[in-house]
Amino acid sequence: MSVSPMSEKTLTLGQGPALLEVFLEPTCPFSVKAFNKLDDLVALVGADNLTVRIILQSQPWHLFSGVIVRAILAGRSQIDGNQAALKIMQAVADHREEFEFTDHCRGPNMDATPRQIIERLEKYSGVSVQEAFDQPDLQQLIKWHCKYARQNGIHVSPTFMINGLVQADMGSGEEISQWAQRIRDNA
């Protein structure tokens, strides 16, 4: 699997000249809050005015993070992969507790296996990822997401970049209209 264009490496919404890059950990509650605002943001700003790129930011304190990130990117590697990956992200967002540990260290997921997590993702998203998940070449795409975040000094999620500049004070708690204004201000 040799994926080279940026649009094939990231999950993307819109196709406009303004660029919002959002670094998200799929099970992080703040990332979920940000993710759930992205469609409305694109609708407000306009799909022809804004491109949103989602870069997955795996974090070790979210204990199934690596498995879930790999599954999302396995979805991304398929035909119609962008939509498949977004469906998997939405499934995690809609059922977050089934993919996360209580207080990051305990709870019912202590007994879950990676295979059970993948089965849950497939059930909730309707996207089959087991075969793609098993591709050794998928490592390169996962590493690209990690490297891209590190190159930009990003270590936590959610983090936002507008037109290549990190917005350290931008957060998931802001209103969509505030995000839209920031994008306009940085155009």
MDAnalysis code that builds the backbone (N, CA, C; Angstrom):
import MDAnalysis as mda
import numpy as np

u = mda.Universe.empty(561, n_residues=187, atom_resindex=np.repeat(np.arange(187), 3), trajectory=True)
u.add_TopologyAttr("name", ["N", "CA", "C"] * 187)
u.add_TopologyAttr("resid", np.arange(1, 188))
u.add_TopologyAttr("resname", ["MET", "SER", "VAL", "SER", "PRO", "MET", "SER", "GLU", "LYS", "THR", "LEU", "THR", "LEU", "GLY", "GLN", "GLY", "PRO", "ALA", "LEU", "LEU", "GLU", "VAL", "PHE", "LEU", "GLU", "PRO", "THR", "CYS", "PRO", "PHE", "SER", "VAL", "LYS", "ALA", "PHE", "ASN", "LYS", "LEU", "ASP", "ASP", "LEU", "VAL", "ALA", "LEU", "VAL", "GLY", "ALA", "ASP", "ASN", "LEU", "THR", "VAL", "ARG", "ILE", "ILE", "LEU", "GLN", "SER", "GLN", "PRO", "TRP", "HIS", "LEU", "PHE", "SER", "GLY", "VAL", "ILE", "VAL", "ARG", "ALA", "ILE", "LEU", "ALA", "GLY", "ARG", "SER", "GLN", "ILE", "ASP", "GLY", "ASN", "GLN", "ALA", "ALA", "LEU", "LYS", "ILE", "MET", "GLN", "ALA", "VAL", "ALA", "ASP", "HIS", "ARG", "GLU", "GLU", "PHE", "GLU", "PHE", "THR", "ASP", "HIS", "CYS", "ARG", "GLY", "PRO", "ASN", "MET", "ASP", "ALA", "THR", "PRO", "ARG", "GLN", "ILE", "ILE", "GLU", "ARG", "LEU", "GLU", "LYS", "TYR", "SER", "GLY", "VAL", "SER", "VAL", "GLN", "GLU", "ALA", "PHE", "ASP", "GLN", "PRO", "ASP", "LEU", "GLN", "GLN", "LEU", "ILE", "LYS", "TRP", "HIS", "CYS", "LYS", "TYR", "ALA", "ARG", "GLN", "ASN", "GLY", "ILE", "HIS", "VAL", "SER", "PRO", "THR", "PHE", "MET", "ILE", "ASN", "GLY", "LEU", "VAL", "GLN", "ALA", "ASP", "MET", "GLY", "SER", "GLY", "GLU", "GLU", "ILE", "SER", "GLN", "TRP", "ALA", "GLN", "ARG", "ILE", "ARG", "ASP", "ASN", "ALA"])
u.atoms.positions = np.array([
    [0.856, -1.170, 0.000],
    [0.000, 0.000, 0.000],
    [0.894, 1.223, 0.000],
    [0.967, 1.899, -1.111],
    [1.773, 3.105, -1.209],
    [0.836, 4.287, -1.377],
    [0.590, 4.985, -0.307],
    [-0.318, 6.122, -0.325],
    [0.530, 7.376, -0.222],
    [0.447, 8.252, -1.220],
    [1.299, 9.420, -1.152],
    [0.590, 10.753, -1.020],
    [-0.455, 11.078, -1.793],
    [-1.042, 12.417, -1.631],
    [-1.623, 12.622, -0.231],
    [-1.469, 13.847, 0.268],
    [-1.985, 14.185, 1.601],
    [-3.458, 13.838, 1.709],
    [-4.227, 14.078, 0.654],
    [-5.669, 13.811, 0.704],
    [-5.971, 12.329, 0.868],
    [-5.024, 11.457, 0.534],
    [-5.238, 10.023, 0.708],
    [-4.724, 9.528, 2.052],
    [-4.011, 10.367, 2.772],
    [-3.467, 9.969, 4.069],
    [-4.367, 10.406, 5.211],
    [-5.059, 11.500, 5.023],
    [-5.886, 12.058, 6.088],
    [-7.357, 11.793, 5.800],
    [-8.183, 12.005, 6.799],
    [-9.629, 12.011, 6.607],
    [-9.969, 13.448, 6.260],
    [-10.783, 13.652, 5.236],
    [-10.971, 14.992, 4.704],
    [-12.448, 15.332, 4.553],
    [-12.763, 16.580, 4.880],
    [-14.094, 17.160, 4.645],
    [-13.888, 18.450, 3.868],
    [-14.719, 18.715, 2.894],
    [-14.612, 19.939, 2.113],
    [-13.441, 19.905, 1.147],
    [-13.359, 20.955, 0.306],
    [-12.291, 21.025, -0.679],
    [-11.927, 22.471, -1.002],
    [-12.028, 23.338, -0.007],
    [-11.749, 24.749, -0.235],
    [-10.316, 25.143, 0.043],
    [-9.968, 26.403, -0.237],
    [-8.591, 26.871, -0.062],
    [-8.164, 27.073, 1.394],
    [-9.080, 27.434, 2.281],
    [-8.725, 27.562, 3.697],
    [-8.533, 26.161, 4.265],
    [-7.516, 25.997, 5.108],
    [-7.182, 24.672, 5.617],
    [-7.228, 24.645, 7.142],
    [-8.058, 23.767, 7.665],
    [-8.095, 23.483, 9.098],
    [-7.642, 22.041, 9.272],
    [-6.531, 21.867, 9.999],
    [-6.070, 20.520, 10.315],
    [-6.378, 20.279, 11.784],
    [-7.037, 19.155, 12.057],
    [-7.473, 18.832, 13.403],
    [-6.825, 17.507, 13.794],
    [-6.086, 17.527, 14.888],
    [-5.395, 16.345, 15.393],
    [-6.266, 15.752, 16.494],
    [-6.792, 14.550, 16.241],
    [-7.782, 13.955, 17.131],
    [-7.384, 12.551, 17.571],
    [-7.645, 12.243, 18.832],
    [-7.572, 10.884, 19.354],
    [-9.019, 10.408, 19.423],
    [-9.377, 9.352, 18.708],
    [-10.789, 8.990, 18.538],
    [-11.588, 8.752, 19.809],
    [-10.977, 8.294, 20.909],
    [-11.748, 8.020, 22.121],
    [-11.680, 9.145, 23.145],
    [-10.899, 10.176, 22.867],
    [-10.795, 11.322, 23.783],
    [-12.114, 12.099, 23.773],
    [-12.704, 12.380, 24.928],
    [-13.990, 13.084, 24.938],
    [-13.923, 14.470, 24.305],
    [-12.793, 15.151, 24.427],
    [-12.649, 16.475, 23.832],
    [-12.482, 16.380, 22.313],
    [-11.792, 15.342, 21.862],
    [-11.680, 15.098, 20.426],
    [-13.032, 14.734, 19.831],
    [-13.808, 13.929, 20.548],
    [-15.148, 13.567, 20.087],
    [-16.005, 14.826, 19.952],
    [-15.909, 15.705, 20.928],
    [-16.670, 16.957, 20.886],
    [-16.278, 17.773, 19.652],
    [-14.984, 17.854, 19.373],
    [-14.502, 18.580, 18.194],
    [-14.953, 17.884, 16.907],
    [-14.781, 16.573, 16.847],
    [-15.157, 15.812, 15.652],
    [-16.632, 16.021, 15.310],
    [-17.479, 16.007, 16.314],
    [-18.918, 16.147, 16.079],
    [-19.316, 17.534, 15.574],
    [-18.409, 18.500, 15.605],
    [-18.687, 19.851, 15.102],
    [-18.205, 20.068, 13.672],
    [-17.403, 19.158, 13.152],
    [-16.731, 19.413, 11.877],
    [-17.682, 19.505, 10.690],
    [-18.681, 18.629, 10.605],
    [-19.637, 18.708, 9.492],
    [-20.365, 20.044, 9.495],
    [-20.789, 20.489, 10.677],
    [-21.489, 21.772, 10.771],
    [-20.566, 22.942, 10.442],
    [-19.296, 22.831, 10.803],
    [-18.333, 23.875, 10.459],
    [-18.180, 23.976, 8.945],
    [-18.022, 22.837, 8.284],
    [-17.884, 22.844, 6.826],
    [-19.146, 23.413, 6.183],
    [-20.315, 23.071, 6.714],
    [-21.570, 23.612, 6.182],
    [-21.631, 25.129, 6.366],
    [-21.171, 25.620, 7.522],
    [-21.207, 27.058, 7.799],
    [-20.232, 27.834, 6.917],
    [-19.009, 27.364, 6.826],
    [-17.983, 28.071, 6.048],
    [-18.148, 27.802, 4.558],
    [-18.610, 26.611, 4.223],
    [-18.801, 26.219, 2.829],
    [-17.751, 25.219, 2.398],
    [-18.205, 24.108, 1.839],
    [-17.287, 23.051, 1.411],
    [-16.336, 23.523, 0.322],
    [-16.716, 24.546, -0.443],
    [-15.832, 25.085, -1.476],
    [-14.878, 26.137, -0.924],
    [-15.039, 26.486, 0.343],
    [-14.175, 27.488, 0.978],
    [-13.201, 26.887, 1.985],
    [-13.484, 25.673, 2.457],
    [-12.723, 25.094, 3.560],
    [-12.411, 23.627, 3.308],
    [-11.176, 23.255, 3.609],
    [-10.787, 21.851, 3.674],
    [-10.438, 21.547, 5.125],
    [-11.052, 20.516, 5.674],
    [-10.713, 20.036, 7.012],
    [-9.986, 18.710, 6.836],
    [-8.790, 18.631, 7.401],
    [-8.036, 17.375, 7.409],
    [-7.959, 16.876, 8.843],
    [-8.313, 15.623, 9.033],
    [-8.222, 14.995, 10.347],
    [-6.970, 14.134, 10.367],
    [-6.098, 14.430, 11.319],
    [-4.898, 13.639, 11.538],
    [-5.106, 12.916, 12.862],
    [-4.910, 11.617, 12.846],
    [-5.160, 10.823, 14.047],
    [-3.959, 10.897, 14.982],
    [-4.239, 11.210, 16.228],
    [-3.226, 11.452, 17.255],
    [-3.375, 10.398, 18.340],
    [-2.785, 9.241, 18.112],
    [-2.873, 8.167, 19.099],
    [-2.184, 8.588, 20.396],
    [-2.838, 8.292, 21.515],
    [-2.301, 8.664, 22.820],
    [-2.347, 7.444, 23.737],
    [-1.213, 7.120, 24.376],
    [-1.125, 5.862, 25.118],
    [-2.012, 5.765, 26.354],
    [-2.456, 6.879, 26.909],
    [-3.328, 6.771, 28.090],
    [-4.750, 6.375, 27.701],
    [-5.089, 6.479, 26.419],
    [-6.319, 5.885, 25.890],
    [-5.896, 4.498, 25.410],
    [-6.141, 3.484, 26.212],
    [-5.458, 2.205, 26.076],
    [-5.751, 1.432, 24.791],
    [-6.888, 1.630, 24.155],
    [-7.152, 0.977, 22.870],
    [-6.886, 1.929, 21.699],
    [-6.254, 3.044, 21.958],
    [-6.017, 4.052, 20.940],
    [-5.326, 3.484, 19.707],
    [-4.259, 2.729, 19.892],
    [-3.529, 2.190, 18.747],
    [-4.373, 1.272, 17.883],
    [-5.172, 0.432, 18.517],
    [-6.043, -0.494, 17.785],
    [-7.091, 0.288, 17.003],
    [-7.681, 1.279, 17.636],
    [-8.748, 2.046, 16.995],
    [-8.198, 2.908, 15.871],
    [-7.061, 3.550, 16.088],
    [-6.438, 4.347, 15.027],
    [-6.117, 3.450, 13.835],
    [-5.552, 2.285, 14.090],
    [-5.231, 1.363, 12.995],
    [-6.500, 0.952, 12.249],
    [-7.577, 0.696, 12.975],
    [-8.834, 0.298, 12.326],
    [-9.390, 1.428, 11.460],
    [-9.320, 2.654, 11.951],
    [-9.801, 3.793, 11.159],
    [-8.973, 3.927, 9.891],
    [-7.654, 3.826, 10.027],
    [-6.796, 3.943, 8.851],
    [-6.925, 2.734, 7.933],
    [-7.280, 1.582, 8.480],
    [-7.591, 0.427, 7.637],
    [-8.821, 0.736, 6.790],
    [-9.789, 1.386, 7.399],
    [-10.955, 1.832, 6.646],
    [-10.567, 2.837, 5.573],
    [-9.644, 3.734, 5.914],
    [-9.190, 4.770, 4.971],
    [-8.492, 4.166, 3.764],
    [-7.873, 3.005, 3.932],
    [-7.106, 2.382, 2.859],
    [-7.987, 1.658, 1.839],
    [-9.281, 1.586, 2.079],
    [-10.183, 0.853, 1.188],
    [-10.771, 1.782, 0.124],
    [-11.459, 1.166, -0.841],
    [-12.204, 1.952, -1.832],
    [-13.250, 2.762, -1.066],
    [-13.421, 4.024, -1.457],
    [-14.304, 4.953, -0.734],
    [-13.843, 5.074, 0.719],
    [-12.528, 5.028, 0.887],
    [-11.927, 4.975, 2.211],
    [-12.185, 6.176, 3.090],
    [-12.247, 7.379, 2.506],
    [-12.488, 8.558, 3.335],
    [-13.823, 8.424, 4.062],
    [-14.866, 8.064, 3.323],
    [-16.188, 7.915, 3.938],
    [-16.217, 6.760, 4.929],
    [-15.536, 5.667, 4.592],
    [-15.474, 4.518, 5.510],
    [-14.803, 4.916, 6.812],
    [-13.686, 5.618, 6.720],
    [-12.960, 6.041, 7.917],
    [-13.801, 7.003, 8.754],
    [-14.501, 7.919, 8.099],
    [-15.365, 8.850, 8.837],
    [-16.502, 8.114, 9.540],
    [-17.039, 7.072, 8.913],
    [-18.084, 6.259, 9.558],
    [-17.536, 5.571, 10.810],
    [-16.308, 5.074, 10.726],
    [-15.703, 4.421, 11.890],
    [-15.469, 5.443, 12.997],
    [-14.968, 6.618, 12.637],
    [-14.770, 7.690, 13.636],
    [-16.093, 8.036, 14.310],
    [-17.163, 8.134, 13.521],
    [-18.467, 8.478, 14.085],
    [-18.972, 7.368, 14.990],
    [-18.716, 6.106, 14.623],
    [-19.125, 4.984, 15.467],
    [-18.433, 5.055, 16.828],
    [-17.152, 5.383, 16.824],
    [-16.428, 5.533, 18.095],
    [-17.007, 6.704, 18.875],
    [-17.248, 7.814, 18.211],
    [-17.796, 8.994, 18.887],
    [-19.165, 8.693, 19.507],
    [-19.987, 7.962, 18.785],
    [-21.341, 7.664, 19.254],
    [-21.388, 6.618, 20.364],
    [-20.337, 5.806, 20.487],
    [-20.305, 4.712, 21.462],
    [-18.985, 4.722, 22.222],
    [-18.504, 5.891, 22.567],
    [-17.170, 6.072, 23.126],
    [-16.878, 5.160, 24.314],
    [-17.835, 4.996, 25.202],
    [-17.605, 4.199, 26.417],
    [-17.282, 2.742, 26.099],
    [-17.711, 2.264, 24.943],
    [-17.434, 0.882, 24.569],
    [-16.028, 0.696, 24.006],
    [-15.306, 1.805, 23.870],
    [-13.956, 1.747, 23.312],
    [-12.914, 2.343, 24.252],
    [-13.311, 2.707, 25.461],
    [-12.422, 3.393, 26.393],
    [-12.511, 2.734, 27.766],
    [-11.471, 2.876, 28.541],
    [-11.426, 2.359, 29.899],
    [-11.952, 3.414, 30.871],
    [-12.578, 2.993, 31.944],
    [-13.008, 3.900, 32.999],
    [-11.763, 4.469, 33.665],
    [-11.692, 5.788, 33.738],
    [-10.518, 6.462, 34.316],
    [-9.220, 6.005, 33.670],
    [-9.276, 5.619, 32.420],
    [-8.116, 5.180, 31.628],
    [-7.442, 3.922, 32.157],
    [-8.064, 3.199, 33.095],
    [-7.328, 2.064, 33.674],
    [-8.203, 0.924, 34.180],
    [-9.505, 1.055, 34.137],
    [-10.334, -0.023, 34.706],
    [-11.667, -0.089, 33.957],
    [-12.502, -0.992, 34.407],
    [-13.841, -1.103, 33.834],
    [-13.988, -2.316, 32.928],
    [-15.143, -2.439, 32.272],
    [-15.456, -3.631, 31.485],
    [-14.480, -3.883, 30.332],
    [-13.847, -2.855, 29.815],
    [-12.925, -3.082, 28.693],
    [-11.627, -3.764, 29.115],
    [-11.427, -3.958, 30.424],
    [-10.266, -4.729, 30.869],
    [-10.328, -6.155, 30.322],
    [-11.528, -6.627, 30.029],
    [-11.694, -7.987, 29.519],
    [-11.847, -8.036, 28.000],
    [-11.820, -6.895, 27.340],
    [-11.984, -6.858, 25.884],
    [-10.655, -7.151, 25.190],
    [-10.741, -7.822, 24.081],
    [-9.553, -8.098, 23.273],
    [-9.545, -7.137, 22.077],
    [-8.398, -6.964, 21.449],
    [-8.380, -6.144, 20.228],
    [-9.367, -6.654, 19.172],
    [-9.503, -7.963, 19.038],
    [-10.457, -8.518, 18.065],
    [-11.889, -8.091, 18.407],
    [-12.246, -8.093, 19.688],
    [-13.591, -7.665, 20.086],
    [-13.797, -6.170, 19.798],
    [-12.762, -5.386, 19.979],
    [-12.856, -3.951, 19.676],
    [-13.107, -3.757, 18.178],
    [-12.389, -4.475, 17.349],
    [-12.582, -4.390, 15.898],
    [-13.995, -4.835, 15.524],
    [-14.472, -5.909, 16.141],
    [-15.843, -6.380, 15.867],
    [-16.873, -5.325, 16.250],
    [-16.658, -4.633, 17.368],
    [-17.575, -3.553, 17.771],
    [-17.553, -2.422, 16.745],
    [-16.353, -2.064, 16.308],
    [-16.234, -1.001, 15.305],
    [-16.989, -1.371, 14.036],
    [-16.837, -2.614, 13.600],
    [-17.523, -3.067, 12.392],
    [-19.037, -3.060, 12.587],
    [-19.480, -3.505, 13.749],
    [-20.920, -3.558, 14.031],
    [-21.526, -2.155, 14.020],
    [-20.897, -1.220, 14.694],
    [-21.468, 0.129, 14.811],
    [-21.306, 0.961, 13.545],
    [-20.238, 0.737, 12.799],
    [-19.985, 1.566, 11.617],
    [-20.534, 0.962, 10.334],
    [-20.697, -0.372, 10.326],
    [-21.099, -1.038, 9.092],
    [-19.945, -1.178, 8.102],
    [-18.718, -0.921, 8.554],
    [-17.535, -0.988, 7.693],
    [-16.691, -2.187, 8.122],
    [-16.396, -3.065, 7.175],
    [-15.547, -4.210, 7.458],
    [-14.085, -3.782, 7.341],
    [-13.324, -3.976, 8.420],
    [-11.920, -3.543, 8.411],
    [-10.944, -4.671, 8.726],
    [-11.422, -5.853, 9.074],
    [-10.521, -6.913, 9.529],
    [-9.438, -7.230, 8.500],
    [-9.818, -7.379, 7.244],
    [-8.822, -7.730, 6.224],
    [-7.806, -6.600, 6.047],
    [-8.277, -5.370, 5.958],
    [-7.361, -4.226, 5.798],
    [-6.512, -4.018, 7.052],
    [-7.078, -4.274, 8.225],
    [-6.358, -4.131, 9.494],
    [-5.119, -5.023, 9.505],
    [-5.200, -6.145, 8.838],
    [-4.147, -7.158, 8.838],
    [-3.019, -6.864, 7.839],
    [-3.072, -5.741, 7.126],
    [-2.038, -5.398, 6.155],
    [-0.798, -4.851, 6.864],
    [0.340, -5.510, 6.754],
    [1.556, -4.983, 7.378],
    [1.920, -3.586, 6.873],
    [1.620, -3.283, 5.595],
    [1.969, -1.980, 5.032],
    [1.194, -0.827, 5.668],
    [0.136, -1.145, 6.388],
    [-0.652, -0.101, 7.050],
    [0.200, 0.679, 8.058],
    [1.278, 0.046, 8.544],
    [2.193, 0.695, 9.486],
    [2.693, 2.035, 8.951],
    [2.971, 2.099, 7.644],
    [3.527, 3.324, 7.065],
    [2.549, 4.488, 7.204],
    [1.281, 4.223, 7.005],
    [0.275, 5.274, 7.144],
    [0.130, 5.704, 8.601],
    [0.148, 4.751, 9.503],
    [0.070, 5.069, 10.936],
    [1.272, 5.918, 11.341],
    [2.447, 5.520, 10.901],
    [3.667, 6.270, 11.223],
    [3.633, 7.672, 10.622],
    [3.048, 7.799, 9.431],
    [2.944, 9.121, 8.819],
    [2.136, 10.053, 9.724],
    [0.998, 9.583, 10.252],
    [0.174, 10.412, 11.137],
    [0.979, 10.841, 12.365],
    [1.704, 9.917, 12.970],
    [2.530, 10.235, 14.148],
    [3.614, 11.239, 13.794],
    [4.304, 11.003, 12.713],
    [5.411, 11.877, 12.304],
    [4.914, 13.279, 11.978],
    [3.793, 13.373, 11.262],
    [3.244, 14.678, 10.884],
    [2.890, 15.490, 12.135],
    [2.298, 14.830, 13.107],
    [1.971, 15.528, 14.363],
    [3.242, 16.002, 15.053],
    [4.220, 15.145, 15.180],
    [5.473, 15.519, 15.856],
    [6.195, 16.636, 15.129],
    [6.203, 16.598, 13.806],
    [6.871, 17.644, 13.030],
    [6.240, 19.004, 13.281],
    [4.976, 18.997, 13.641],
    [4.272, 20.255, 13.900],
    [4.170, 20.569, 15.388],
    [4.878, 19.809, 16.230],
    [4.903, 20.070, 17.668],
    [3.622, 19.711, 18.383],
    [2.862, 18.783, 17.836],
    [1.570, 18.418, 18.418],
    [1.726, 17.141, 19.229],
    [1.276, 17.210, 20.479],
    [1.429, 16.072, 21.385],
    [0.119, 15.653, 22.037],
    [-0.898, 16.489, 21.990],
    [-2.178, 16.177, 22.631],
    [-3.322, 16.452, 21.663],
    [-4.470, 15.935, 22.021],
    [-5.652, 16.160, 21.194],
    [-6.770, 16.752, 22.060],
    [-7.640, 17.487, 21.443],
    [-7.543, 17.952, 20.070],
    [-6.591, 19.144, 19.969],
    [-5.891, 19.216, 18.867],
    [-5.079, 20.381, 18.534],
    [-5.494, 20.820, 17.139],
    [-5.468, 22.113, 16.908],
    [-5.947, 22.692, 15.658],
    [-4.839, 23.491, 14.983],
    [-4.754, 23.386, 13.667],
    [-3.856, 24.219, 12.860],
    [-4.690, 24.858, 11.756],
    [-4.550, 26.155, 11.600],
    [-5.219, 26.864, 10.514],
    [-4.144, 27.346, 9.553],
    [-4.262, 26.910, 8.310],
    [-3.301, 27.282, 7.267],
    [-1.863, 27.099, 7.723],
    [-1.602, 25.994, 8.409],
    [-0.250, 25.640, 8.809],
    [0.229, 26.207, 10.123],
    [-0.602, 26.990, 10.811],
    [-0.208, 27.590, 12.087],
    [-1.011, 26.970, 13.231],
    [-0.299, 26.447, 14.229],
    [-0.955, 25.859, 15.392],
    [-1.733, 26.940, 16.127],
    [-2.959, 26.603, 16.505],
    [-3.832, 27.511, 17.254],
    [-3.905, 26.984, 18.690],
    [-2.912, 27.338, 19.489],
    [-2.779, 26.775, 20.840],
    [-3.970, 27.092, 21.736],
    [-4.665, 28.182, 21.468],
    [-5.786, 28.570, 22.325],
    [-7.143, 28.168, 21.746],
    [-7.154, 27.402, 20.693],
    [-8.412, 26.948, 20.083],
    [-8.802, 25.626, 20.724],
    [-10.080, 25.479, 21.083],
    [-10.492, 24.273, 21.774],
    [-11.843, 23.751, 21.341],
    [-12.121, 22.546, 21.777],
    [-13.374, 21.889, 21.423],
    [-14.585, 22.548, 22.079],
    [-14.359, 23.343, 23.108],
    [-15.465, 23.996, 23.797],
    [-15.972, 25.252, 23.105],
    [-15.257, 25.726, 22.108],
    [-15.690, 26.926, 21.392],
    [-16.885, 26.621, 20.491],
    [-17.646, 27.645, 20.204],
    [-18.772, 27.521, 19.282],
    [-18.246, 27.395, 17.853],
    [-19.018, 26.769, 17.004],
    [-18.643, 26.606, 15.607],
    [-18.447, 27.968, 14.955],
    [-19.263, 28.936, 15.313],
    [-19.117, 30.275, 14.732],
    [-17.773, 30.903, 15.111],
    [-17.252, 30.587, 16.297],
    [-15.930, 31.079, 16.695],
    [-14.839, 30.440, 15.834],
    [-14.973, 29.150, 15.574],
    [-14.010, 28.480, 14.697],
    [-14.043, 29.118, 13.315],
    [-15.252, 29.345, 12.793],
    [-15.399, 29.933, 11.452],
    [-14.730, 31.299, 11.403],
    [-14.897, 32.099, 12.454],
    [-14.277, 33.422, 12.487],
    [-12.754, 33.317, 12.519],
    [-12.234, 32.379, 13.280],
    [-10.766, 32.168, 13.330],
    [-10.237, 31.812, 11.938],
    [-10.973, 30.970, 11.231],
    [-10.556, 30.577, 9.884],
    [-10.558, 31.786, 8.972],
    [-11.596, 32.597, 9.043],
    [-11.662, 33.821, 8.228],
    [-10.521, 34.774, 8.584],
    [-10.233, 34.907, 9.873],
    [-9.183, 35.821, 10.330],
    [-7.792, 35.378, 9.886],
    [-7.619, 34.070, 9.674],
    [-6.316, 33.541, 9.305],
    [-6.208, 33.230, 7.815],
    [-7.193, 33.679, 7.038],
    [-7.177, 33.395, 5.584],
    [-6.120, 34.222, 4.874],
])
